[in-house]
Amino acid sequence: MAKSAPHVYLSALPFAPTCSLVSTHYSSSFPRILHVERGQLSHWPSSEMVIPNVGDRVYSIGLSPDGQRIVSGSHDRKIRVWNATTGETVASPFAGHTSSVLSVAFSPDGQRVVSGSHYQTIRVWNATTGEAVAGPFAGHTNSVWSVAFSPDGQRIVSGSDDRTIRVWSATTGETVAGPFAGHTHSVWSVAFSPDGQRIVSGSEDRTIRVWNATTGETVAGPFSGHMHLVSSVAFSPDGQRIVSGSHDGTIRMWNATTGETVAGPFSGHTSSVWSVAFSPDGQRIVSGSSDRTIRVWNATTGETVAGPFSGHTDWVRSVAFSPDGQRIVSSAFDRTIRVWNATTGETEAVPFAGHTSSVWSVAFSPDGQRIVSSSSDRTIRVRNATTGETEAGPFAGHTSPVRSVAFSPDGRRIVSSSDDRTVRVWNAATGETVAGPFSGHTSSVWSVAFSPDGQRIVSGSDDRTIRVWNATTGETVAGPFSGHTDPVRSVAFSSDGQRIVSGSDDGTIRVWNATVAGPFSGHASPVRAASPDGQRIVSGSEDRTIHVWNATTGETVAGPYSGPTDPVRSVAFSPDGQRIVSSSDDGTIRVWNATTGETEAGPFAGHTSPVWSVAFSPDGQRIVSGSHDRTIRVWNATTGETVAGPFTGHTDGNHERR
């Protein structure tokens, strides 16, 4: 960049992350260029993509030779193939194994996939259609932990709990070499050398062996040094070195001929190392661990050159470089696959301390610059929507979990409701109570909202009623509105302030003026959330569906939308009314076309527990979510990428949603 014409880069410079080298070095030289007002990243994200809902715990992944596809093997007995750029499934699940798929790999030409199973068999599949083209190969007497193609694609090597290694014809399934005996415990990992003449194996006996791929003779080893089982091994691209990862938490580099340790042990992981791989140029090593992180190492010095990459919420079982070395793909027991930028190694966002328990409600300020959140820790916090820094709070006063919060239309006040049966209004900047507590409800207050002019507040309660309050004095100006036969979980004003919509555990939605319309019937279970844009009402229910209703007639105008696998906890329209965001007990967030019901984005995965609350930013570009996992996240509403967070801090997770 320093040697090129500056104008070539001026259009891109404003969008560079604020802490990136490009931004810090050049921005001061061009003070009059465009500035991003909100939503700008502070660092280049390391996680480029997350593939959620991959079926079940993923034991193994592999990249196609061209880097365009990812194959995964899972506990649910299925093999899946994914587009490595979009995360979409490009082939239906391959079914045939009768137990967990422990290992998968592409053939060198990318046309086939080999898989090894807990029930002792190996299968070869057409990578496009999923048809079984060879197998099952029988011979092993215990679980097959590792499989790989030879460089010419004609042979397959396998390692098993039966302590042996076998070489098979990839076409006929006949054993062409082996079983190779020598290890005294399970063989966890096997790989061919680049020339196909040798095989390396790693075992639970803590050793590594190198075998003649034709005769099965041990040509090097056993290599000793690891203090626990060797879970992963790989040859360097030139075949001169072998890298190994172990449950002793370390990585070692060996001379493939002599067995001498040429580098390591590399230390940094705090738990078992499950998977290791060389970069295509042999200069770097990637590792995945039970500590839930991925690290990139200098293959010569053992220094960490990128990472640890954080994002997975369970053991990282498999890692691999893309063919160009620019990306890393990983899979974990959290049932997701992630694609990372292998060069930057900068974490997407730093966790911010604050709440100490489940986050029940979140909302953007009208200008999109701040986020307000409430928690079972009985407090309210206001954060910078970009950095996650606490700008105000915690606001203390409620004596029980705070179930709902919202900004006033001018952003200067915050309203909150609690299990302590009260409603409070706070100065959004100082946290001082400016009105309340408003008393009248006889049970927990689950939902509150300001009227469009900020003069009134509506609340819904476990006492089955809705009340409207003067936002300044706290006097009841309308209600209590009775009609629901179960707790009222969600309330909101229409855009003109003339109507109120409510959703209840009685499975109905009502519109009040006092009562203009309703109840709207259709859901088969309690209604947990409802949000109006004036003309329509969207609702989400424990029946796992979303409905859109005509706000006047109560007719269903769209839906039911299906997709969530657990109750829907929160729904909201985008500012332009074209999209709907929903969150669920399944831990995911989805964005829907408000007219057709098609999923436009998501499911967004990252939360590890039910997501209680979601909302769009004023410009519709971002979504904020709050979860029982005690964190808040901000997402790109189109791509589902995490653009800020997780913001952490809440600690009291004992209050379960009823």
N, C-alpha and C positions, 0 to 999 in steps of 0.2 A: 504494500500500500504506500510506503514511504517513497517508492520510486515511480509511482504512477500519478497521472493527472488527478488532482483532488476531486474535480467535479464528477468523476466517475462514481465516487462513493458517497457523495453528499446526500443522495436520496435514501441510502441505507443507514447512514450513521445515526440518525435520530432514533432508529429502532433497535440499535445495539443495546444489550443489557447495560445498566448503569455502572456496574462494577467490572465489566469486561475490559480487557487491555485496549481494544479498539476505542471504546468510549472514553476511558480515562485518559488516553494518550492524545486523542484528536479532537474531542468535543470543545475543549477550550480554544482551539484554533479557529473554530467556526461558530462563533456565538450567535449568529443571526439565522441559523438554519431552523427548521421546524422543531418543535418540542412536543413530546408525548405527554399529555396531561394526566392520563391515568391508564393503568393496566400494563405499564412497562416492567419487564423482568429486571431483576438485579444481577442475575447470573445466567450464562448460557445453561439451559437445562441438560442434565446428563441423561435423564430418562426421556427418550424420544417418543415412546409409545408404550401403552399398557394394553394387553389383551386380557380382558376379564372373562370370568365364567367359562373356563376352558374345560369344564366337565367335572374334574375331581383333582386330587393331588397329582401333580405332574412329576414323574420320575425322571424323564429324559427328554431332551430336545436336540434337534440337529438342523443346521442350515443347508439349503440346497447349494450346489456348487456355484450357481450364479447369484446367490444371496437374495433371491426374490421370494423364497418360500421358507417356512419353518415347519418342521414336523415335530409332533409331541406325542409321548406315550404316557398313559395315565392309569391311575388306580381303578378307574371305572371300566377297564379292559379295552378301551378304545384308542385308536391312533387317529390323529387329526392333522390336517395340513392347512397352514395359514398363509395369507399374503403378508410378507415381512414388512411392507410399508403401511398398509391400511389396517392390518389385524383381522381382516375378514377371513372366514373359512372358505377355502377354495376347493375343498373336496369334502364330501360327506364323511362322517366318522367311519373308519375302517373297523368292521366288527368280525370277530372270529376267535380271538383269544378268550379263554374261559377264566382268566384270572388277570391280575395287575400286569400291565405292560411296563417292564422295568428298563428297557433300553430300545432306542430307535436310531436309525442312521439312513441318510440318502446314499444311493449308489453314485459313483463318480460322474455318470452322465445325467444324474438327476431324474431318471425315468422310473426308478424303483426305490422302495423303502424296505429296510429289513427291521424286524422287531423281535425282541426276546421277552419271554414271559415268566411269571412266577410259577406257572405250571409246566416248566421244563421244555417248552417248545419254542421254535423259531419259525417265523413266517416271512415271506417276501411278497410285497404288494406293488401293484401298479400305482405310481405316485399321483396319477391324475384321476383315475376312476375308482381306486380303492379295491379293485378286484385282487384276490389272492392269486399270484402267478407261480408260486412255489411254496411247498410246505403243507402242513407243519413238518419240520425236521425233528425227528425224535432220536434220542441217544443219551442226552443228559438225564441224570437221575434226580436232579434237584433244580431249584430256580436258576434261570439264565439271567445274570446280572448285567452282562455287557455283550454287545454285538457290533461288528464293523465290517464294511466291505474292503476287499483288497483294492489297490490302486487301479487295477485293470477291470474291476467289477465282476471278475469271474468267480471269486471265492468270498466266503464269509467266515470270520473268526468269531468264536463265542467263548465266554468264560462263565463258570457256574459255581453254585454252592456245593456241587459235588466234587470240588477241588481240581477239576480238569479244564483243559482248553481243547476245543475241537475246531477243525477247519472243514468247511462244507463247500460243495459245488453250489453256486448261487442259482443254478438252473434246475438241477435234479434233486438237490437236497442230500445227496450222498456224502458220507464222511470221506474226505480225500486225504486227511491227515489227522492223527491223534486217535484217541485222547492223549494229550500231553500231560504226564503226571510228574509231580515234583513239589508243588505247593502242599502244605500240610493243613491248610484251612481254605475257606471259600475264596474263589477268584472273583474280585469285584470289578476289574477293569481290564480290557484288552484293546490292542490297536496294532495295525500293520505299520511297518516302516515305509517310507516314501517309495522305495523300490520294490516293495512287496516280498522281499526275501526273509524278513524277520518279523517276529511278533513280540510285543512287550506285554507283560501282565503284572498286575498289582493284586496283592492278596491280603486276606485277614491275618495271615501269618507274619505280617509286617514287612514282607520282602517284595522285591521286584525281580523278575526274571526276563531274559531275552532268549527267544527260541528260534531255531531254524524253522521257517514256515512250512517246509516240505517234509523234513524228517522228524521234527519234534524234539530234536536234541537241544539241550541247553547250551547256548553259545556264549552267554554272559550271565553272571550272577550265581546265586542270589545276592542282590544289593541290600545291605542292611544299614539301618540308621534311624528309620522312623520308630517311634515308641508306641505306635498304635496301628491299627489296620490301614492298609493303603487302599484308598477308595477310588483313585483316578490316576491314570498314566497316559502319556502321549509322547510321540517322537517329535523332535524338532523338524522343520521343513527340510533340512539338509541331512537328517537321519543320524547326526553325530551326537545328539544329546537326547536325554529323556527327562521329562518333568513328572513329578509325582506329588499328589496331595494326600494328606493323611488325617485321620481322626485325632492325631496329636496336635492339630491346629496349625501345622507347618507345611511348607512347600519346599521340595528339594530338587536340585538339578544334578543329573548324573552324566558321566561319560558313557555313551551307549555301548562301548567296546570293553572298557576296563571296569566299569562300575564305580569308579572314583567319584566322590562328590565334587562337582566343579563350581557349585554355588549353593548357598543356603546353609542351614534352613532359613527360609524367609518367614519372618514372624510379623504378626499384625492381627490376624483373625483371632477371635476370642473363643472359638469353638471349632468343631470338626470342619475340615475342608472336604467337600463332597465332589468337586469337579474342578479340573484344570485344563487349560488349552493354550497352545502357542498362537501368537499372531502370525499371519501369512509370511511376514519377513523374518520371523524367529527372534525378533528383538524384545518382544513383550510376552508376558504370561497373564492370563486372566484366571481368577479363582472365585468360586462360590462356596459359601459356608453356612453352617447352622446358626451363625451369629446374624443371619439375615442380610448380609452385605456381600458386595462384589468388589474385588480389588484388582488393579492392574499393576504389574510389577516389571521392573527392568530385568530382563532375563539373565543379565550378566552380573549385576551388582545386588539384585534382590531388593532394591529400593522401591517403595510404592510410588508409582508415577501418576496414578489416577485413582481416585476413590478414597475411602470406601463409598460405594454407591449405595444409598439407602432408599428404601421404598417397599421392598418385599416385607411382609408381615409374618413370614414363617421361613423355615429352612430353605435355602437356595440349593437345589439339587443338581442343576445342570447349567453350564455356561459354554459359550462358543463365540469366536470372532466371526464377523462377516468376511467374505473373500477379499474385500478391499482393506480390511483392518480398521475401518472407520467406525464400525458399530459392534456392539456386544449384545447377544441375546441371552436371556436367562429365564429359568423357570423355577418355581418354588412350590412348596406345599400350601401356599396361600391361594392356590388354584389360578394363578395368573402367570402370564408370560410378559416380559418387559424387554424393550429394545432401548439400548443406551448409546449415547455418544461416547465413543471409546477414548477420545482425545481430551476433551475438556475436564471430565471428572468432577465438575462442579456440581454440588447438590442443587436440586431444583429450588429448594427453599429451606431455611433453617427453622427448626421448631421454635416457637415463641412461648414462653412460660406465661401462665395466667390462671385459667380455670383449673379447678382440681376435681371435677366430676363430670358426669354426663351433661352434654350441651343440649338443651331442650329447644331453643329457639334462636334463630339468627335473622338479621335483616340488614340491607344496605341503607345508608343514608341517602337522601334524595339526590345528592351530587355524586354518589358512588365512591366517595373518598374514604368513608368509614364503614365499619361493620359493628353492629351491636349484637351481643350474645348474652344468653342467660343460661343458668345451670342449676343442677341439684345442689351445688355448693352454696346456694342462696344468694348469689351475687350476680351483678350485671357488669359487663366490661365493654368498652368501646376501643376498637383497634383501627390502626391504619390499614386500609384494605389492600395495600400493596406490600407493605413490609411486615405486617402483623404486629407491629409494636403497639403496646397499650397506650392509648392517648388519654383515656379517662377511666377511672375505676380502680379497683372494684367498688361498685355502689352497694352499700350494705344497708339493710333495713328490714327486708323480708325475713320472716322467721322460719320459712319452709322453702322447698325447691321453687325456683322461679320458672314458670311454664311457658310464658310468652312475653315477647318484647317487640316494640315497633317504634320507629322514628316518627315525629310529627312531620307534616309536609314541609315545614321550613328547616327541618333538621336540628332545631334548637332544643327540642325536648324528646324524651323517651318515655313511653308508657310500658308498664310491666304488670304482670299478674302472677299470682302465686297460690300454692297449696295452703297458704295461711289465710285464704279467703278474701284477700284484699287486692286492690289496684292502686298503683303508685305512679306519679309523674315526676320525672327527674330532669334537672338541667343536664343536657347532653355533654357539656364541656366540663362542668365542675362536679357532677354527681350529687349535687344537693337536691333534696326532695322539695319540689316546688308546688306539689299538690298531693293530698292524700295522707295516709291511706284512705281509699274510698271503701266504706263498709256497707254491706247489704246482702251480698251473697252468703249462703249458709254452708257452702262447701268449696272445694278447690276451684279456682278460676283458671280455665285452660287456655283461653284465647282472648286477646285484646287487639284493638285497632283504632287509629284516629280517623275521624271523618276527613274528607278532602280539604275542608277549610280549617282543620285543626281545632275547631271549637268543641267538638264532642268526642267521646270515647265510647266504643261498644265493647261489651264483655260477655263471654259465655262460660257457663259453670257446670260443675258436677251436680248442682242443685236443679238442673234441667231448665234453667231460665236464662234469658238474655236481658241485659240492662244497658241503658244509654245514660252517660254521665256528662255533666258540664266539665270540660277538661281543666277549667281553672278552679272552680269551687268544689267539685266533687259531688254536687247535688245530682240526684237521679232525675233526669229530665224526660225519660220515657221508660216504661217497663215497671216491674219485670214482665217480659213477654213469656207467656206459658203456652205449651202445646207439645213440646218434645216430651217423650216418655222415658228418655234416658239422658245421661250426661251430654252436654253440649261441648263439643271438642274444638270447633272452629267457627269464627265469626269474621265478617268483613263488611265494609260499606261499599255500595255501588259507587261508580265514578262520579255521579252527580250528588251523592250524599243523601238521596231520597229514600233509599232502601237498604236493608240489612239482610245479608244471607247468613244462614247458620247451618252447620252440619252436626249430626248427633249420632250417638251410639244406638239410637233407635232405628238406624238405617235410612233416615229421611233427611232431606234438605228443605228448609223453609225460607221464604222471603217475606220480610215484615215491612210494614209501613207505619202502622202496626202489622197487619197480615195481608199482603197483596196477593201472594201466591204460595202454594205449597200445602201440605208436604209433597215433595217430589219422591216418588217411590221407584225403586229399580235395583238398588244395591241389595245384596243378600246378607250383608253383615254390617256392623256399625260403620258410620261415616266419620272418618278421622279428620278430614280437611276439606275446605271449600273456599273458592276464591272467585270473585266476580270481576268482569271488565265492564259491567254496565248492562250489556245485552245478553251475556251468557254467564253461566255458572259452571265451574269445573269442580268435580268432587272425586275424592279418593277414598277407598274403603278397605276394611279388613277382608273383603272378598277378593282382593288382589287386582281389582279393576279400577278404571278411571272412566267417568261419564262427563259429557258436556251437555248442559241443559239450556233451553230458552228460559231466560230469567223471568219472563212474564207468564208464559203458559205452562211451564214445567215440563214441556215435551223434551225428550232426549233428541238432541240434534247431532250428536256424534258419540261413538262408543257403543258398548264398553271397549276400552283399550286394554289389552292383556299383554303381559310380559313379566312384571314382577313375580317372583316366586314366593313372596311373603306379603303380609298386609302393607297397603300404601299408607304412609304416615303424613305426607305433606304434598300439596299441589299448588301451583301458581301459574298465572298467565305471564307471558313476556309482555313488555311495555306496548308492543304493537298488536298484541292479541293473536299473533300468528302461531305461537308456540306455547306449549305447556311443559313445565318441569315437574317431575314427581320424584319422591324418595320413598324408600321401602325398608322394611325390616330385613330384607335380604342384603342390606349394606350398599345398595347401588342407587345411582341417580340416572334418570332417563329424560330425554327431551323428545317431545311428540309434536307432530303437526296437528294443530288444534282443529283442523277441518277434517283431515283424512284419518287421523289416528296412527299414521305411520311413525315409526321411531326415526327421528332425524339425527339423533346423537345418543351415544351410550349403548349399553349401560356403562357409566363412569364408575370405576372400581378404585378403591383406596381406603375407604372406611372399613373397619373390621367389625363393626356392630351396626345395629339398626340406625338409620339416618332419620332423625326426628323432624328436621326442618330444612326447607330449601327456599331460595328466593332469587329472582333475577336482579342484576344491577340495573340502574335507570336507563342505560344505553342498550341493554339486552345482550351485551357481549360476554358477560360473566355470570356465573351462578355461585352463590355461597351456600354452604351446607353445614349443619351441625349434627353431631352424632353421639350415640351412647358410648362410643369409644373415647369420649372426652376431648375430641378434636374438632376444629373448624377448618374447612378447606374452601379455597376459591378456585373455580374451574373455568376454562375457556368453554363457553356455551356451545361452540361449534365442534371443536375437536375433542373435548373432554380432558384435555391436558390440565394438570394442576398448575395454576399460575401463582398461587400463594398458599403457604401452609404446608403441612398441617400445623395449625396453631394449637398448642397444648397447654395444659395447666390444671384443668378441673380434675379433682381427685375422688369425689364421692360418687361411686357408681352403684349404690345400693337401691336407688329408687327405680323400680321397674315401671314401665308404662303399662297402665291398666287396659 
